[in-house]
Amino acid sequence: LTLPKLQASAFKDNGKGEEREGRHCVHFKCGAVSTIKDVLHQRPNWMEVKDNEEWDFNWCDVGWLRENFDHIYMGEHVRINHFPNHYEVSFTLDCIRKTLKRILAAQRRLNVIFSPAPLHCPVSTIYLPKNLHTVVKLKDVTDWKKVSGFHTEEQKDAAHVESYVAQRYIENPYLLNGRKFDLRVYVLVTSYIPLKAWLYRDGFARFSNTRFFLGTINDKHMHLTNVSVQKTAPDYNPEKDCKWQLQQLRRYLTAKHGREVVETLFKEIDNIFVRSLQSVHKVIINDKHCFELYGYDILLDQNLKPWLIEVNASPSLAPSSKEDYEMKYRLLEDTLNVVDMEGRLTGKEKRVGGFDLMWNNGPVYREDANLQTFSSSCFTANTHLGCVNDREKQLSMLLKPFPFQKKM
């Protein structure tokens, strides 16, 4: 049997991993140049390999994945940072609602214990020109159709047409200091069958640079919170990062609305994560070598109702400030701790660093959770999002030192 030239080694099984003074070395490849590269290079006894060399761990971009995944032989303990069709969560928001309704119907028939919270995801979403027929009466869309240069199916097929996403606009966003914001939250999936998902405690709220006013809908600096958009504003100050850490936001909301209201809000946000993953777990190609770090974008309205805006299968890891770099560095460090190439975990952990196990083929409860209360309101109960992240203390108690590290 001749294996493909592109090959990943399994350093734990086949002994191919390079040994230094009797210690196994994790060989890695990395197609990114952002924070993850720094994290990988600082990982004890991890070594970057050249393109034609064997590797144990690969943080690849999606282009490399599409071209190479089906042609690689991967050993038992090799890991790669994407599932083959990871995009299903990102690109099927218009289908999630229908899928979730089927899930709810099945649950009612089975009379299951965990009845879901109200549907808060996603915002009504359509894709253009794919779903153009559903919005032909909207003036802006019909004008776009004319500008795009096609009027018939034949013309559409004859020329390349860019795809667009159109969503129902949330007209009553929750404002802070008159400005609109959304939440970026990180979810790590290590398996889809069975579904196993981790929620990171840290994240951030991204603010617009301009005070909100619905009457000026064309001002992208007012309505879009992406940093890539905000930094193009004429009065953008790079020294003033338009972000709050989630802990800061949670403290603010608790002081203003009370602990019980905020606990309910964050339980509903947890619920969004689980239900969106459940809606696609049967169509994702589950592979034991794969994991996925998703970036969820959540918008709050004036009633503190959370809305799923987008799921990013390749969230930006480029920092916008020193604090942002430090947060993303910790996030990626803990991602590697959960993936556990070093084999230091038992597989029964409910917390690893800043990650809390949110779903493990069923809900994972907080130790102080009231099961009866949680089971009647939502699927999950591990609502540590925005809570204190004492990750260093937790890791020191959880993880054994690397075999080549001296105990302090």
N, C-alpha and C positions, 0 to 999 in steps of 0.2 A: 504494500500500500504506500503510495507516494503522497505525502501531505503537501498542501499548498505552501508556497514560499513564505507567505505571510503567516506567521505562527506565534502563538503566545505560550509561554512556558508555564508550568505549574510547579513553582519552586518547592512547595511542600511535599509533593508526591514524587516527582521524577528526579529530584536532586539536581536539576539544571541550574537552580539559582546559585549565583556566585557566592562563595563563602569567603569571608574575611575573618581570619583568626577564629575559624570555627563558627561564625555567625552567618545566618542567612541574610542575603541582601535582596530587597524587593526592587526589581527592575521596572521602571515605569516609562511610559510615553505620555507626552502632553502636547496637544495641539493648540492650547490657549496660551496667551501671553499676559494674562491678568493675574489676579491675586492667587489663583490656584497654583500657578507655577511656583510662587514663593513658598506656599505651604508644602508642596511636594518636595522642594529642595531642602526644606528645613526638617523634613521627616527623618528621624534617626535611622540611618542605614538604608535609606532609599536612594537609588541611583538612576539617573536618566540614561536611556539608551538611544542609539541612533535609529534611523528609520528602518534599516534592514536587520536590526537585531531583535532577538526575542524579548518579550516583556511579560510581566505578571499583572500589571495594572495599566489601564489606558484611559486618560481623560481626553476624549477625542471630541472633535466638532461633528456636527450632524452630516456634513458633506463626506467626511471620511467614513462615517458609519454606513451611509448608504452605499458607498462604493466597495467596502471591504468586509462588512459583517458576515455575509453569507459565504465568504471564501476563507474564513479563518478557522483553524483548529484551536480550540481553547481547552487547556487542562482544567482539572477539577477546581482549583482554587484561584483561577484567573478572574479578574473583575474589570468591567468596563462601565462607563458612566451613563449609558443610554440603553433603554430597551429598543428592539428593532423598529417598532412603530410607536415610539414614545409620543409622537405628535397627536395621537388620537384624543388625548385629554385637551390639548390646545385647540385643535381644529374642529371639534365636534360640539361646541357649545350650543349650536342650534338644535342638536339632537338630544342633549342631556335631559331637557325637560320631558320629552316623550319617554325616554328611557326610565327616568325617575318615576313617572306616573305608572309605568308598568311594574316597577319595584313596589310601589305603594299598593297597587292592586293585588299583587301576589302576597304581600304581607297581610293584607286584610283577609284574604282567603285562608291563610295559614294561622290567623289570629296570633301573630308573634307578639312578644313582650315589648319590643322596642318600636313604639310608634313614633314616626318622625315629626320634627318640628315643621312649621309652615314652610312651603317652598319659597326660598329666598334666592334661588339661583337657577339659571343665570338671568341676566337682563335679556329681554327679547333680542335675538341676534339673527341677522340674515347675511348671506354672502352674495356679493355682486361680482360678475354678472350672473352667477349661477341661479340665484333666486329673484332675478329681476322681475319676473312675471307677478310676484307677490306685492310689488310696491309701485306698479306703473302709474298710480294716481298721485304720487308724491312729486311735486314740481321739481324739487332739487334733484331727485333721482332721474327724472325724465330729461332734465337738462344735462346731467352727467352722461346719460346714454348718448345724447347727440354729440357731445364733445368727444366721447370715447371713440367715435368713428364707426359704429356699427348700428344697424337698425334691424337686421334680419339674422336668423340663425346662420345662414350661409356666410354673411359678412363677418359674423362673430367668429366662425370657425376659420375663416380665411386669414385673419390677422391675429397677432398675439395681443391679448387684452389683459391688463393687470387686474388682479383680484382685489376686492375691497371688502371690509367688514363694516356693516351698519348695525348699530344698536339703538334701542329706545333710550332716549336721554333721561337720566334721573334729574328731574327739575328741582327737587328739594334736598340737595345734599346737606349733610351736617357741616357747619362752618366753624372754623376756629379763627378768631380775630378777623372775621369776614372773608376768610380764604377757604377755598375748596381743598380737600386732600383725599387721598386713598391710602390703603394699607398694603405694604408688600410683606408677605408672610411666606416662610419656606417649609415645604413638606418633602420628606425623603421617603421614597418607596423602595423597599428592598425586595419585595415580592408582590406579584399580583395574584398568584394562585398558590397558596392562599394569600389574601391581601394582608400585607404587613406595612404599616405606614407610621412614620415618626414626624412629630411636629416640633419645630425649633422655637424656643422661648423668645428669642430676640427677633427683631424685624424693625420696620420703620414706617412712619407715616410720611408721605411725600406731599408737600404743599405747593400750591400754585403761587406764582410771583405777584399776582394781581388780585385785588379784592373782587369777590364774586358779584356779578350782576347778570341776571338771565337775559336781559334785553340786548346784550352784545354777544351773541352766540358765536360770532366769527373770530373772537379773540382767543387764539389757542393758548396763550399764556395765562388766561383766566380759567379755562375749562379743562386743560390737560395738565396733569401733574408730573408727567415724565420729566426726569432731570434733563434728558437730551433735548426736550422742548423748552424747558424753563431757562436753560443756559443761553438760549438765543434771544431772550428778552433784552431790550435796550438797557434797562436798569438792573439787570441781573448782577448780583454781587457774589463772586466766587468764594469770598471769605465767609459768606453767610449761607451755610448749607441749608437748603429748604427741606430739612428732614427733622422729625422727632423720633427718638427711640420708642419702641412700643411700650416699654415700662413707663416712660414719661406720659404717653397718651393714656395708658390705663389709670395712672394716678389722677390725671386731670379729670377723666370721665367719672371716676369713683367719687372724687370730691364734689363734683357737680350733680351727679345723678344718684349716687348711693351704690353701695356694694352689690346689693341684690340685682339691681338693674344691669350693672356691668357684667356680673357673673352670667346672667341670662344672655346678654349680647355675645359674650365670648363662647358660650356653649353653642349658640346658633352658628357662629363662625366655624367652630370645630366641625359642626354638622355638615357645613358646606364642603369642607375638605373630603370627608369620608364619602358623602353621597356622590360627589363628582367622580371620585376614584371608583366607587362601586358601579357607576353607570357605564364604565368602559373596561372593567377588569376582565370581562369575557372576550373582548376583542383585542386586547393587548397581547402581543406575542410574549408570553412569560418565558424568561430564560434565567437559569440560576446564576449565570455569570454577570447579570445586569443589575444596576440600580439606577434610580432617577431622582435628581434634586429639582423639584418644581418651585417656581415662584408664583404665588397666587396674588392677584390684585383684587382687593375687596373695597367697596365703597359703602359708606354709612349714609343713610338719609336722616332727615330731621327727627324721625321717630325711633332712631337708633336701630333701624332695620338694616342688616348687612346684605349687600348684593355682590354676587360674583361677576366681575367685569372681564377677567381674562386669566388664563393659566399659561404660564411660560415654561416650556420644556427646556429652554436654555436661558435661564435668567441671567441678566448682566451681572458679572462679577467685578466689573471695573469700578473702583471706588471714586466717590465724588468729594471726599474729604478724608482727613486723617481718622476721624471717628468711624466713618463708613468703612474704611479699609480694615480697621481693627475688628469691627463687627463681622465683616465678611471673612476675614482670616479665621476667626473663632468658629464661624459656621462651617467652613470648609475643613478645618482641623477636626471638628466633631463628626463631620460626614465620614472622614476617613476612619475615625474611631469606631463608628457604627459598622462600616463595611468590614473593618477588622482583618486586614491582611495579615496582621501579626498573630492572630489566633489567641487573643487575650480574653475574650468574652466567653460566657457559658451558653449564650443564646436565650437565657431566661430574663435578661435585664429589662426593666421598665424605663430606665433612664440611662443615657450615656452622654455625659457632658451637658450641653444645652438642649439635647434632643430628648423628648418624652415619647414613649411608645403610645401612640394614639389608637391604633387598631391592629389587632393580631388575630385575624380570622374571627373577629368579634370585638366588642368594645373593651378597652382597657381602662379601669377605673382608678381614680385617685384613691389613696389610702384613706383619706378623710371624706370620701364621697358618700352621700346618702343615696343608696341604690334605687330606692323607690321613687325619689324625686327625679333622678336623672332618667330613669327608664321611661318615665311618662312624658318626657319633653324632647329627647333627642337620642341619636344613636350613641354618641360618645360622651365621655365624662372626664376626660383628661385635660381639663381646661387650664393649662399652665401658661398659655400664650400671654406674653407681657408681664409674667411674674419674675421674681428675682432669679437671676441666672448665676448661681454660685458654682459654675462649671468646674473650676479648678479644684475646689474642695471635693466635689463629687467625683471627679476623675481620679484624684489621689486615693480615694477610698475604694474605687471600683477597679481600676486597672492595675495589674501587676506591672512592675517595671519591665522595660524591654530586656530580653535576655542579656544584652550587651551593656546595659546601664547599671551603674553602681547605685545601691540604695543610699538615699540621703540620710 
